[in-house]
Amino acid sequence: MDFDKKATIGHFNCIIQKKNVTLQPLIFNKQIINKMKRIFLYFTLVFVGINAVQAQADWRRGKWYKDIPENFLTIDLGGSYVITTNFKDMNPFAVSAQVGYQHKVRPFVKNRLSFGFGGNIGYSYYPANEIKALTADIKIGDYKSFHYIPIMLNATLYFNMRTSYIYFGIDAGISLMLCERDFQDNYNTFLIDTMGIEIPVPHAATYFADAKEDNPLALTHVIPTAKAYFGFMKELNENWRLRISAGVQYTMGYDLSYKQVLYDGTRHDVEKSVIKTKDCIDPFLNIGIVYSL
């Protein structure tokens, strides 16, 4: 044959030239190749993303979880029941709130124990009780309400379980008292019986703090304070926890200035004087949430 002739055989282009046959591969379109690359890249990223999400959602199963430190932000609400004899009749309970931060170190002793260190600041309100007459259930006045702002450092020992903790903690610091607080103490009078023997007769005297009539909101005392407590914390997910704790709070006594004393059902004006109040130890209960950074 004296001329060239093209033919298609299967997927190949054939060039027939003077009885000599040459096969050339089909060249794919570059646009198709680019689309395939993009599709491959897309599915690769989706696969990696799904695995990352699964790893995050199921991070508690990872062995590395056992060895990581954590940082907690805490919010607690609670209350205290006043059982100290010298204060329970005047301010029988308190409501409180606090926020804090704590660093929990890497576990040790087979990943069962951890220490936590941090601090918190709070607010407590002690509403006043009514003053009742001795001989009848008649209101003759009110005691003073007051506030505490505790500023504390804390240390906690955690017993770690899979998704929960039992912990024991100690807080220590100061409480800023706002407004004045009344104080009650015992005193004795003596009767002489027919044999000439003195018999002590106990009484309770209430010392009214020397304050203005409206007991204004102002800093009055800085009182050393401490807490000891135990609690339980449960993980809700990888970030949030719910916790509950109970314990006792200690506040040190302080010097109280007064000009009035209530005894035998009557207020008595006296010269301005100072009395040392008693230490106060009362139980409390808190419920809070924790966010793990």
C-alpha positions in Angstrom: 0.0 0.0 0.0 1.3 3.4 -1.0 -0.7 5.4 1.6 -1.1 5.6 5.3 -4.3 4.3 6.9 -5.5 4.6 10.5 -7.7 2.0 12.2 -8.9 1.3 15.8 -8.3 -2.1 17.3 -9.7 -2.5 20.8 -8.4 0.4 23.0 -5.3 1.1 20.8 -4.9 3.4 17.8 -3.3 1.5 14.9 -1.4 3.2 12.2 -1.0 1.0 9.1 1.8 2.2 7.0 3.2 0.2 4.2 2.2 -3.1 5.8 4.0 -2.1 9.0 1.7 -2.0 12.1 2.7 0.1 15.2 0.6 0.1 18.5 0.5 3.3 20.7 -1.1 3.4 24.2 -4.1 5.6 24.7 -3.1 8.8 26.5 -5.6 9.6 29.3 -7.1 13.1 29.6 -5.2 15.2 32.2 -8.4 16.5 33.6 -9.6 13.0 34.5 -6.3 12.3 36.3 -6.5 15.5 38.3 -10.1 14.7 39.4 -9.0 11.2 40.5 -6.2 12.8 42.6 -8.7 15.2 44.3 -11.1 12.3 45.0 -8.3 10.3 46.5 -7.1 13.2 48.7 -10.7 13.9 49.8 -11.3 10.3 51.0 -7.8 10.3 52.7 -8.7 13.4 54.7 -12.2 12.0 55.6 -10.6 8.7 56.8 -8.0 10.6 59.0 -10.7 12.9 60.4 -13.0 10.0 61.3 -10.2 8.2 63.1 -9.3 11.4 65.0 -12.9 11.9 66.1 -13.2 8.3 67.2 -9.9 8.6 69.1 -11.1 11.7 70.9 -14.5 10.3 71.7 -13.0 7.1 73.0 -9.9 8.6 74.6 -10.5 6.8 77.9 -9.5 3.5 76.3 -6.1 4.8 75.4 -3.3 3.6 77.6 -1.8 7.0 77.6 -4.8 8.4 79.5 -3.5 6.7 82.6 -0.5 9.0 82.8 -1.7 12.4 81.8 -1.9 15.4 84.2 -5.1 17.5 84.1 -6.2 21.1 84.9 -9.6 21.6 86.5 -11.8 24.6 86.6 -14.4 24.2 89.4 -17.8 25.8 90.3 -19.5 24.7 93.6 -22.7 25.6 95.3 -23.5 24.5 98.8 -24.4 25.4 102.4 -23.3 25.1 106.0 -25.3 24.2 109.1 -24.1 26.1 112.1 -23.8 23.8 115.1 -21.3 25.8 117.2 -23.2 26.7 120.4 -22.0 30.3 120.5 -23.5 31.2 117.1 -26.2 28.7 116.2 -29.1 30.7 117.7 -28.1 33.9 115.8 -27.1 32.6 112.3 -28.2 29.0 112.0 -27.1 28.3 108.5 -25.2 29.7 105.4 -25.5 29.5 101.7 -22.3 29.6 99.6 -20.7 29.5 96.2 -17.1 29.2 95.0 -14.9 29.0 91.9 -11.5 27.5 91.7 -8.6 26.1 89.7 -6.6 22.9 90.4 -3.7 21.1 88.7 -4.0 17.3 89.0 -0.6 15.6 88.6 0.2 12.4 86.8 -1.1 9.3 88.6 1.3 7.0 90.6 1.1 3.7 92.6 -0.2 1.7 89.6 -2.1 4.7 88.3 -4.5 4.7 91.3 -3.4 7.8 93.2 -3.0 11.4 92.2 -2.4 14.7 94.0 -4.1 18.0 93.1 -3.0 21.5 94.1 -4.8 24.8 93.5 -6.9 27.6 95.0 -10.4 28.9 95.2 -12.4 32.0 96.1 -15.9 32.0 97.4 -18.8 33.8 99.0 -21.0 32.8 102.0 -24.1 34.5 103.3 -25.3 33.9 106.9 -28.9 35.3 107.3 -29.9 36.5 110.8 -32.3 34.8 113.1 -35.0 36.6 115.1 -34.6 37.5 118.8 -37.4 36.0 120.8 -38.6 36.9 124.3 -37.8 34.4 127.0 -41.3 34.1 128.4 -43.2 34.1 125.1 -42.8 33.4 121.4 -42.6 37.0 120.6 -40.1 38.7 118.3 -38.2 41.5 120.0 -35.6 42.2 117.3 -33.1 40.6 114.9 -29.6 39.5 115.1 -27.1 40.6 112.5 -26.6 39.0 109.1 -23.0 38.9 107.7 -20.9 37.6 104.8 -17.7 35.7 104.3 -15.4 35.9 101.3 -13.0 32.9 101.8 -9.7 32.9 99.8 -8.1 29.5 100.1 -5.3 27.2 98.8 -6.1 23.5 98.5 -4.5 20.1 98.3 -6.4 17.0 97.3 -5.6 13.3 97.2 -7.5 11.4 94.5 -8.2 7.7 94.3 -8.6 7.1 90.6 -11.1 4.6 89.1 -11.9 4.2 85.4 -14.4 7.1 85.1 -14.7 8.3 88.7 -12.7 9.5 91.7 -12.9 9.4 95.4 -11.0 12.3 97.0 -9.9 13.8 100.3 -9.0 17.5 100.5 -7.8 20.2 102.8 -8.2 24.0 102.2 -6.4 26.7 104.2 -6.5 30.4 104.0 -8.5 33.4 105.2 -12.1 34.6 105.3 -12.9 38.3 104.8 -15.8 39.1 107.1 -18.2 41.7 105.7 -20.5 43.3 108.3 -20.5 42.4 112.0 -21.6 39.2 113.7 -23.2 38.8 117.1 -21.8 36.4 119.7 -23.3 34.4 122.5 -21.5 33.1 125.6 -22.3 31.5 128.9 -22.0 33.1 132.3 -22.9 32.0 135.8 -24.9 33.6 138.6 -24.7 32.1 142.0 -27.5 31.3 144.5 -26.8 30.5 148.1 -28.9 27.7 149.5 -30.0 27.2 153.1 -26.7 25.5 153.9 -24.8 28.5 152.8 -23.4 26.8 149.7 -23.2 28.7 146.4 -24.9 27.1 143.5 -23.9 28.2 140.0 -26.8 29.0 137.7 -25.8 29.1 134.0 -27.1 31.8 131.7 -26.5 32.7 128.1 -25.5 36.3 127.3 -25.6 37.7 123.8 -23.0 40.3 122.9 -24.2 42.6 120.2 -21.4 43.7 117.9 -20.7 47.4 118.0 -22.0 48.5 114.6 -24.2 51.1 113.0 -28.0 50.4 112.9 -27.9 49.1 109.4 -24.7 47.0 109.9 -23.2 48.3 106.6 -21.4 46.1 104.1 -17.8 46.7 105.0 -14.7 44.7 105.8 -14.7 44.1 109.6 -12.4 41.1 110.3 -9.8 38.9 108.5 -10.2 35.4 110.0 -7.9 32.3 109.5 -10.0 29.5 108.0 -9.6 25.9 107.1 -11.6 23.0 105.6 -11.3 19.3 105.6 -13.6 17.2 103.4 -14.1 14.0 101.3 -16.0 13.7 98.1 -16.9 11.7 94.9 -16.4 12.9 91.3 -17.9 11.3 88.2 -16.9 11.9 84.6 -19.8 12.9 82.3 -17.5 12.9 79.2 -13.9 13.7 78.4 -14.2 17.3 79.6 -17.0 17.6 82.2 -17.4 16.1 85.7 -20.0 16.2 88.4 -18.8 16.2 92.1 -20.2 16.3 95.6 -18.3 16.8 98.8 -18.9 17.1 102.5 -16.8 18.1 105.5 -16.2 20.6 108.2 -15.1 24.2 108.2 -13.1 25.9 110.9 -12.9 29.6 111.6 -10.7 31.1 114.3 -12.1 33.3 117.0 -11.5 37.0 116.9 -11.8 40.1 119.1 -15.4 41.5 119.1 -16.2 45.0 120.2 -19.7 45.4 121.9 -21.7 48.0 123.8 -24.9 46.0 124.4 -25.5 42.7 126.1 -28.7 40.7 126.2 -29.5 38.5 129.2 -32.6 37.8 131.2 -34.6 38.8 128.2 -33.4 42.4 128.4 -30.8 44.4 126.5 -28.3 46.2 128.8 -26.1 49.1 127.7 -22.6 48.7 128.9 -19.3 50.6 128.4 -17.7 49.7 125.1 -15.7 46.5 125.7 -14.0 43.7 123.8 -14.6 39.9 124.1 -12.8 37.1 122.4 -15.2 35.0 120.4 -15.0 31.2 120.3 -13.6 29.1 117.4 -16.3 27.9 115.1 -16.5 24.3 113.6 -19.5 23.6 111.4 -20.4 20.9 108.7 -20.9 21.8 105.1 -22.1 20.2 101.8 -21.1 21.2 98.3 -22.3 20.1 94.8 -20.4 21.3 91.8 -19.2 20.9 88.2 -15.7 20.5 87.0 -14.3 21.3 83.5 -11.0 19.6 82.5 -8.9 21.8 80.3 
